[in-house]
Amino acid sequence: MSRMIQARVTDPQYDWLFERAIDEEGDMSAAIRGAIDLARSFADLLSCPDPHGRLQARLDAAQEEMAREAYFDEYGHFPEDAPK
């Protein structure tokens, strides 16, 4: 289910959102949903007992995923799926 929202934003906020919409192939709704998801993640991060630890864990996970994707791009399979 989805709901309609309407908001007043400043010119800089609109410009930032518009740039995000361009990244979403012109879909302003997708850009707004992405901005809300980003804000929720940021709020969750800041409200946890150890924000630095949580941020480091997220960065480590992202770096590991990028390494896995690079490995796949190079070898055509993930390390755990390597032929034996």
CORURPE-V781795 format. One line per field, one symbol per residue. ss: DSSP state (H for helix, E for strand, - for the rest). burial: 1 if it has 9 or more other ideal C-beta (glycine too) atoms within 8 Angstrom, else 0. Layout:
BEGIN
ss: ???
burial: ???
END
This chain:
BEGIN
ss: ----------HHHHHHHHHHHHH----HHHHHHHHHHHHHHHHHHHH---HHHHHHHHHHHHHHHHHHHHHHHHH---HHH---
burial: 000000000000010011011001000101110110000000001000000001100100000000010011000000000000
END
